[in-house]
Amino acid sequence: MTSVRLPRLSRPGVLESIAPKRLFELLQPYTDFFASRSVRIESPDSIDCQAVIREITQADRETPADLLDAICLIDELANAVAVELLLDRVPASSLGLEPGGEHSEADIVTAALLSHREKLVQTHALSRLKRARSYDYFQANQTTAPKFVTPAEETLEQLEHDIDSWHVERFRAQGTKVEIFENGNEVEFSIMHGSLYRRQPVLNNGRFGFQSFWPVQSASAIYNREFGELRINAKSAKEKALYCRLLGMHMFGNEDLFPTGTKYTLEPLREFEFDALAPGDIEGVRNVRMVELWLGDPDSRYGVITIRKGDDLFDWAQAKKKDIHIERRLISATFKMELLSRKTELAITVRPPNVAIYSRGSVSAIIEAWLTQRGFILAKQSPRRTRHEPALAGT
């Protein structure tokens, strides 16, 4: 016997909130199975919902696998966030629901399962992506954000094949599925792949035994079209590097587009605040001020960015006793550097982990010396760096 958790459908009244005709349509193909358990599925009004839940939560080898899949899918998606994601992909008018009717989340999801199963499965992949909270960030190594173009089916299949080959070489189950969701400025990739073979003890009708299977693991990646940043949620540093390389190669034609090393940091702003911009003892530097700062929202799932702009953000913050929220993720900062030998200021943009934009020529040595002394250029490369990426400088 296998214990199946249904945290939503097992609550009193939730399964009952599914319209009887839809619940009957869902369960009718399994009438014989339920009859063998003394549960009658004869008409929409004859269903004992609590008995149905009991049989699903106490599933054994005789429980139809597709029934378990359907019920678990409904349970996982019967929430407000998932329903919103679903209705973004499936027109409400195509679900067979009464306009303005009293439809619960479980009822809406069941309607979608019966009429748009593939769309519901895609929504499930997207909802898993939305639940990922911890991301690593990789900046494209060019001054403008690379343009994303929806890939052809053949390109997506090749991406899946290459991801799959990497996992199979590490003795994981064969099979990879990549779903792409384009949402305004962000392109979201849901990646499902096989894991290592597993054998675990089980209990079936009072008898102990073992069950062997290949679990499924998931990863996610989100590309921000606005500033060319790829953020990845995956199990290991090597797997994240894999997705940097393969997404760069198949989606943008450049496997080195998202380097995994760390050359630049904005941590001095957090540690030293105003003092981080001191000229120091770099010859020729008169003054440096921060004129723009991009801050990431603490919840990285939604890609929300706050951009502060001004003549001198630290002066403004001190004068107005304002907090510029440098405790958040520091995405990008732009400085204006005043030199003794120039009438015009130099613009310097630092975008960790691997992009800095500033003028070429003789002044670049002064800029790099200042960035290094103030700690914006790391003295040593990150051990995660797998290949050399030159600093990016542009006019």
Summary of the structure (lengths in Angstrom):
residues: 395
radius of gyration: 27.2
end to end distance: 67.1
largest distance: 90.9
contacts: 1164
relative contact order: 0.09
helix: 38%
strand: 23%
